[in-house]
Amino acid sequence: MMYKAVNNQTPNFLSSRFFSRNEALPYNLRNTEGKLSLPQPRTNYCKRSFSYSGAVLWSSLPNKIN
């Protein structure tokens, strides 16, 4: 599901929840290619949501798999 969301193969309401780190920062950093920016969770409930846990899992994958 994350592959489809990152590659815009899902409906807009789901694809719009995820942003790459390159889009979120005004400058380039090392090791940000293929990584997603994480929303700041305020509660443990938010950490269990699809938008947070999906971004964490996607960002933890090696670049060869992304």
Sequence and secondary structure as in RCSB ss.txt:
>XXXX:A:sequence
MMYKAVNNQTPNFLSSRFFSRNEALPYNLRNTEGKLSLPQPRTNYCKRSFSYSGAVLWSSLPNKIN
>XXXX:A:secstr
 HHHHHTT S HHHHTT  BHHHHSSS  TT TT B     SSHHHHTSHHHHHHHHHHHS TTT 
